[in-house]
Amino acid sequence: MKFFIDTASLEQIREAHALGVLDGVTTNPSLMAKEGISGEERIIQHYIDICEIVDGDVSAEVIATDFEGIVREGERLAA
């Protein structure tokens, strides 16, 4: 079994990571908005910040709705 936290809160992610049982993070633009994070650049930077905390998997969603935008954001997130 793996344990993931579903949040965009860096504080909550750090707390869960400190427990030593965190396998990853799931998050999305809606959770980002609850943390006051909006706009493509800020959201992508926040995903990067999460990846710097977590050793495991991070499930991230793009905000684009058109094919080209989805591919572009996916490539940026994968880099």
Long-range contacts (C-beta under 8 A, 24 or more apart in sequence): 2-56, 4-57, 4-59, 6-31, 7-31, 8-32, 8-34, 8-35, 8-37, 8-46, 8-50, 9-35, 10-46, 10-49, 10-50, 10-53, 13-50, 13-53, 13-54, 14-53, 17-53, 17-54, 17-55, 22-54, 22-56, 23-56, 23-57, 24-54, 24-56, 24-57, 24-58, 24-59, 25-50, 25-54, 25-56, 25-57, 25-58, 25-59, 26-58, 26-59, 27-58, 27-59, 27-60, 27-61, 28-60, 28-61, 29-61, 29-63, 40-73, 44-73, 44-76, 44-77, 47-77
